[in-house]
Amino acid sequence: LCFCLLSGQNLDITPREAVRRVGDDLTVLCKVPYPIDACRMTVGTTSYRLIPNNQEEEIVYAGQGLQHGECGAHIKHIKEEWNGNISCTLPPQTGQIEVIGTMRLLVAKAPANPQLISPPQPAFREGDGFMAQCIVPNGRPAAKITWYLDEVQLLAGIHQPVITSEPGSDLKTISQNVSRTLAPEDNGQKLVCRAEHEALDGPREAARQLVVH
């Protein structure tokens, strides 16, 4: 919970962060420990006044009621342009300064296909050191990489992933290296980099066959 203190008022907002796909729904709830008479939620660049008995719009009131200090929004269909902050604005218990709470919505954006970068030579000898890198560019948030040798997940030799982004962009590129000393039983095996992401219906893969003499 985010306890945002403003003009002496406690406001909590849940969730503090959410990842959703375009078209998904989301409920954001702001709560103060006193009754309120108004509830306003800013989504994207638009401010919505939410009234409990109006449930016909794209963004509608959610919560137990204004008398319980609850100002929530049920967003029925997430749009790409709503990626960013969502804030609620509530009346103060005393005074004139409104109480504001903010959460972060990440609208999932699918990354580009994974790229597997490995040594150019077609074949290796037993005992050779082998290193490969998997890059999954421009996802929001960053994709998750897992490595497989055929269908067996690789756990040894996996390096820490590195996440980068271009200046001014919230898209994340993830890269991860794997290193291995090649053995005869690796011959004919397929090294697979598998990328998973909230905006993809299924994993995407890049692979290369290992030839070990």
Secondary structure, DSSP 8 states (H G I E B T S, - for coil): -EEEEETTEEEEEE-SEEEE-TT--EEEEEE-SS--S--EEEETTEEEE--TT---SSEEEESS-GGGTEEEEEESS--GGG-EEEEEEE--SSSS--EEEEEEEEE-B-----EEE--S-S-B-TT-EEEEEEEEEEEBS--EEEEEETTEE--TTB---EEE--TT---EEEEEEEEEE--GGGTT-EEEEEEE-TT-SS-EEEEEE--B-
